[in-house]
Amino acid sequence: MRAKVAGTLAVASVLAGCGTTTSADPTVTGPGMLTLERATPPAPGGEVGEASTEFAKATDLAMWTKLSDTEKDVDRIAKLDVNKTAKGMLYLEPRTSAWFDGFRGPFLYQDLAGDIVMHARVKVEGKNGGRPKRKFSLGGLMARQPGSYATPNWVSITTGTGEKSGQIEVKWTENGSSKPKEIPVKAGWVDLVLARAGRAFAALYKEEGGTWKVGQRWASSLPDALQWGVTAYTDWDSYGAVKQDPAKANARLVKGLPDLKLTVDFVRFLRPELPEYADPLNDKSVPDDVLVKALTPAGA
């Protein structure tokens, strides 16, 4: 177990060896394969549990830090409040922005260390309701290496409009190069999980009334201490001539037609408890149904 980290940390490690799930047989038989019966859900409470936020009162916002405040970035948030616009919720409207390659968008986070499960229930809509109409209008969860502006390193799971409307987007970014994957999802509330367990990151999601599904697994060596939190961005269409120039785009607010509002019911942090013999990057060692049990809260 590792304690919550207070304040922004300077760390130098970067993503390495990112990729998708492997299917090689476990190196040991029997106990090398984690079964559904042996898997346990992540543990609530503890050090990271103190970072969990139900957004029941306006002062809950004080637990969260805006990236634009700590790393002197342009503030790309048009509206942000808790228990005001939406009762018992965090509400965020981003200005025209993007999290892709070297482009930056809004980010609210807490500094945490170690293996973590971040679970949130979110809803993404266009500003006038329905699905966002502007391309790459997405909101959800991100884990980011602090201070990685020059060589961005982060992973995320978001929902909204990507290339098409009604998508889950799972994405890892290594040294400023993003590799996104989109998965169709129905409109409405969605549960999202972004988790680190050992050498693996994983993104999982559950549509309202549905069952948990694995969106992606990645291998990474992101540093122990990361910024874990909530992101939302919108309106890639308006980037126009600066779509090839992230430095120029990041230096100012891009004028456009932002079309996203993000509502977050809660963000909860837990500790995953996988046995040492289980390899979460190997889907024969930890099949999808077992990974779901190990990385989603009991009863969620």
C-alpha positions in Angstrom: 0.0 0.0 0.0 1.2 3.5 -0.7 -0.1 6.7 0.8 -1.8 9.6 -0.9 0.6 12.2 -2.2 0.2 15.8 -1.1 0.9 18.5 -3.6 2.3 18.4 -7.1 5.2 16.0 -7.5 8.2 16.2 -9.9 8.7 12.8 -11.5 10.8 11.8 -14.4 9.7 8.3 -15.4 7.7 7.9 -18.6 5.4 5.5 -20.3 7.2 2.6 -21.9 6.1 -0.5 -23.7 2.5 0.6 -24.0 0.4 -1.9 -26.0 -2.6 -4.2 -25.9 -3.4 -7.4 -24.1 -1.3 -10.4 -24.6 -2.6 -13.9 -24.8 0.4 -16.0 -24.0 -0.1 -18.9 -21.5 0.9 -18.1 -18.0 4.4 -19.1 -17.1 3.2 -21.2 -14.2 0.2 -23.6 -14.4 -2.6 -23.6 -11.9 -2.0 -20.6 -9.6 -0.7 -18.6 -12.6 -4.3 -18.2 -13.8 -6.5 -16.1 -11.5 -10.0 -17.6 -11.4 -13.3 -15.8 -10.9 -13.6 -17.5 -7.5 -10.2 -16.4 -6.3 -10.5 -12.8 -7.5 -11.6 -10.1 -5.0 -13.0 -6.6 -5.7 -10.9 -3.6 -5.0 -10.8 -2.5 -1.3 -12.5 0.8 -0.4 -11.2 3.2 2.2 -7.6 3.4 3.3 -5.3 6.1 2.2 -6.8 6.6 -1.3 -10.3 6.4 0.0 -9.9 9.8 1.6 -9.7 11.3 -1.9 -13.1 9.9 -2.9 -15.7 12.6 -3.4 -19.5 12.4 -3.5 -20.0 16.0 -4.6 -22.7 16.5 -2.0 -21.7 20.1 -1.1 -20.0 23.0 -2.8 -16.9 22.8 -0.6 -16.1 19.3 -2.0 -14.6 21.2 -5.0 -11.7 22.3 -2.7 -10.4 18.7 -2.7 -9.6 19.0 -6.4 -6.9 21.0 -8.2 -7.1 22.6 -11.6 -4.2 21.8 -13.9 -4.3 25.4 -15.2 -3.5 26.6 -11.7 -0.6 24.3 -10.9 1.2 24.2 -14.2 0.4 27.7 -15.4 -1.7 26.7 -18.4 -4.5 28.6 -20.1 -7.8 28.0 -18.2 -10.0 26.2 -20.6 -12.9 25.7 -18.2 -16.0 27.9 -18.9 -18.1 26.8 -16.0 -17.3 24.6 -12.9 -19.3 24.1 -9.8 -20.5 21.4 -7.3 -24.0 21.0 -6.0 -25.2 24.1 -7.8 -25.9 23.6 -11.5 -26.7 19.9 -10.8 -27.7 19.0 -7.3 -25.2 16.6 -5.6 -23.0 16.6 -8.7 -19.9 18.2 -10.2 -20.7 20.2 -13.3 -18.1 21.2 -15.9 -18.3 23.0 -19.2 -15.1 23.1 -21.2 -14.1 25.8 -23.7 -12.8 24.7 -27.1 -10.0 22.3 -26.1 -8.4 18.9 -26.8 -6.5 16.2 -25.1 -4.7 14.6 -28.0 -0.9 14.3 -28.8 0.5 17.5 -27.5 -2.8 19.4 -27.2 -4.1 20.2 -23.7 -7.5 20.5 -22.2 -9.2 21.0 -18.8 -8.2 18.6 -16.0 -9.2 18.5 -12.3 -7.1 16.1 -10.3 -5.7 14.8 -7.0 -2.1 13.6 -6.5 -2.2 9.9 -5.6 0.4 7.1 -5.7 0.5 3.3 -6.1 -2.0 0.9 -7.5 -5.4 2.6 -7.8 -9.0 2.0 -9.1 -10.7 5.3 -10.0 -14.5 4.8 -10.4 -16.9 7.5 -11.5 -20.5 7.8 -12.8 -20.7 10.4 -15.5 -23.0 11.9 -18.1 -21.9 13.8 -21.2 -24.4 15.9 -23.2 -24.3 18.7 -25.7 -24.9 22.2 -24.2 -28.5 22.1 -25.4 -29.0 18.4 -24.5 -28.7 15.3 -26.5 -25.3 14.2 -27.8 -22.5 16.7 -28.4 -22.5 17.8 -32.0 -18.9 18.9 -32.3 -16.3 16.2 -33.0 -14.1 15.0 -30.1 -16.4 16.3 -27.4 -15.6 13.9 -24.6 -15.6 13.7 -20.8 -14.4 11.2 -18.2 -11.3 10.1 -16.4 -7.5 10.6 -16.8 -4.3 9.6 -15.1 -1.4 11.9 -16.0 2.3 12.2 -15.4 2.8 15.5 -13.6 4.8 18.2 -15.4 4.7 16.3 -18.7 3.9 19.2 -21.0 7.0 18.8 -23.2 6.5 15.0 -23.6 2.9 14.3 -22.6 2.2 11.0 -20.9 -1.3 10.0 -19.8 -4.1 7.4 -20.1 -7.8 8.2 -20.2 -11.3 6.8 -20.6 -14.0 9.3 -21.8 -17.4 9.2 -23.3 -19.3 11.5 -25.7 -18.7 12.3 -29.4 -15.5 11.1 -31.0 -15.3 10.6 -34.7 -18.9 9.5 -34.3 -21.5 10.3 -31.6 -22.2 7.9 -28.8 -18.7 6.6 -28.1 -16.4 5.4 -25.3 -12.9 6.5 -26.1 -9.9 4.7 -24.4 -6.6 6.4 -25.1 -3.0 6.2 -24.0 -0.5 8.9 -24.9 3.3 8.2 -24.8 5.7 11.2 -25.2 3.1 13.2 -27.0 1.8 10.5 -29.3 -1.9 9.4 -28.7 -3.4 6.0 -29.6 -7.2 6.2 -29.2 -9.7 3.5 -29.6 -13.5 4.1 -29.9 -16.3 1.8 -28.7 -20.0 2.5 -29.4 -22.1 3.2 -26.3 -25.7 4.3 -25.8 -26.5 7.8 -24.5 -27.1 8.5 -20.8 -25.2 7.8 -17.6 -22.1 5.6 -17.8 -19.9 4.1 -15.1 -16.2 4.4 -15.9 -13.1 2.9 -14.3 -9.5 3.8 -14.9 -7.1 1.6 -12.9 -3.5 0.7 -12.4 -2.5 -2.7 -11.1 1.2 -3.6 -11.2 2.6 -3.1 -14.6 -0.9 -2.7 -16.2 -3.4 0.1 -16.7 -7.0 -0.8 -17.7 -10.1 1.1 -18.7 -13.5 -0.4 -18.1 -17.1 0.9 -18.6 -20.7 0.0 -17.9 -23.7 1.5 -19.7 -26.7 2.3 -17.6 -28.5 -1.0 -16.9 -25.7 -3.0 -18.5 -22.7 -5.0 -17.4 -19.1 -4.0 -17.0 -16.9 -4.4 -20.1 -13.1 -4.1 -20.6 -12.3 -1.3 -22.9 -8.5 -1.7 -23.0 -5.4 -2.9 -21.2 -2.1 -1.2 -21.5 1.4 -2.0 -20.4 3.1 1.1 -18.9 5.9 2.3 -16.6 4.2 5.6 -15.7 5.7 6.9 -12.4 4.3 5.8 -9.1 2.9 9.3 -8.3 0.3 10.5 -10.8 -2.5 13.1 -11.2 -5.8 11.2 -11.1 -8.9 13.0 -12.0 -11.6 14.3 -14.3 -11.3 15.8 -17.8 -13.6 17.2 -20.5 -12.9 18.8 -23.8 -14.7 19.7 -27.0 -14.9 21.1 -30.5 -11.8 19.8 -32.4 -13.5 21.1 -35.5 -12.6 24.7 -34.5 -8.8 24.1 -34.3 -8.6 24.6 -38.0 -5.1 25.7 -39.1 -3.5 24.9 -35.7 -4.4 21.2 -35.8 -0.8 20.6 -36.7 0.7 23.0 -34.2 -0.1 22.1 -30.6 2.4 24.7 -29.2 0.6 27.5 -30.9 -2.8 26.2 -30.0 -1.9 25.7 -26.3 -0.6 29.2 -25.9 -4.0 30.7 -26.2 -7.7 30.0 -26.1 -9.0 28.7 -29.5 -12.2 30.4 -30.5 -14.9 28.0 -31.5 -18.3 26.4 -30.8 -17.8 24.3 -27.6 -20.7 21.9 -27.2 -20.3 19.8 -24.0 -21.5 19.6 -20.5 -20.2 17.0 -18.1 -22.0 15.9 -15.0 -20.2 13.7 -12.5 -22.2 11.9 -9.7 -19.1 10.8 -7.7 -15.4 9.9 -8.0 -14.3 7.1 -5.8 -10.8 5.7 -5.2 -10.0 2.2 -4.2 -7.0 -0.2 -4.0 -7.0 -3.3 -6.3 -5.9 -6.5 -4.7 -4.5 -8.9 -7.4 -2.3 -11.7 -6.2 1.4 -11.5 -7.3 1.1 -14.5 -9.7 -1.7 -12.8 -11.7 -0.6 -10.9 -14.8 -3.3 -8.4 -15.7 -1.7 -7.8 -19.1 -2.2 -11.5 -20.0 -5.8 -12.4 -20.7 -5.1 -16.0 -20.1 -3.7 -15.3 -16.7 -6.5 -12.7 -15.9 -9.5 -13.2 -18.3 -11.8 -10.2 -18.9 -14.5 -11.4 -16.5 -11.9 -11.8 -13.8 -10.4 -8.4 -14.5 -13.8 -6.9 -14.2 -14.3 -8.4 -10.8 -10.8 -7.4 -9.6 -11.1 -3.8 -10.8 -14.7 -2.8 -10.3 -16.3 -2.1 -6.9 -18.4 -4.8 -5.3 -22.0 -4.2 -6.2 -21.3 -1.5 -8.7 
